[in-house]
């Protein structure tokens, strides 16, 4: 999928295709409909998306099980992994021009005027606008973004690789950085055959770490191995997955565990074995109030164990992840489908049938 050619305002249609949520909640459906193309404000840009990734967070938004509902904000289209081209700029915008490649991330904007925004914690800003929850997301082909918060996409990175980087790669990159792991350390990815985990495998390898994936199924085994996992432990076929991980990690245990699959939280601390100073990184979101993660304080003390959470990547993290892709360190991990197959793709994601990511191509 190559970037779209430079467009002028006369090429902008009045309506575009969008995946919209019907019957928000546990029995939601997604349908592809024609919706009105929005107009950018004076400080905004209008982006024609070529691709959007599908993320598990989209499912939570559509189900409304995180304590927040899309309908509260009048949003019908989720999605937060968009890659496309600028087709119109607001009158005050000087940093973008028509034809520039641009990406949309999980956070659409922040206040830019608080302590968090002045540091590398901008995504924790209390005024942050969550894409696809509080404002229209990337399931809609034409989307408006504040010019200051959209991400430039370097040439040479195809849209089907760039789109998932907006969330999956930048999110796991932030977690890898905050974990403090060093080259040579064992990094375990429960659920590592999924979209976020498989990006973590690639990034960990590129950063000198030694990835181990815990997941199930031939497709995920093949993908994880091809993307750099030194060991794949199939939890459905292995009587004691934790013991297998510990054995692979020098017989001691993981230096870091990066939990992208919520079901793995209950066993995450087992993978560190007897490793002193290990860290368990919480990344995947589960339904609010359904998951608890804890340990006997004795183990925290005698093993110097840390449990830590990270949210999505900042603008800086996204730029860093894109640079890994520019250097060939992030390969395509997605299946590409046309926009008309979006409803089917969403249901496959919901059922846990996706190895890596599904990316929707608006141009097919």
Secondary structure, DSSP 8 states (H G I E B T S, - for coil): --------GGG--SEEEEEEEES-STT-EEEEEEEE-----TTEEEEEEEEEE--HHHHHHHHTTTS--GGGGT-------EEEEEEEE-TT--S--TT-EEEE-SEEE--S-STTTTTT-GGG-TT-EEBTTTB--TTBSEEEEETTT-EE--TTS-HHHHHHIIIIIHHHHHHHHHHT--TT-EEEEETTTBHHHHHHHHHHHHTT-EEEEEE-SHHHHHHHHHTT-SEEEETTT-TTHHHHHHHHTTTT--SEEEE-SGGGGGGGGGGGTT-TT-EEEE-----TTS------HHHHHHHT-EEEE--S--HHHHHHHHHHHHTT-S---EEEEEGGGHHHHHHHHHTT--SBEEEEETT-
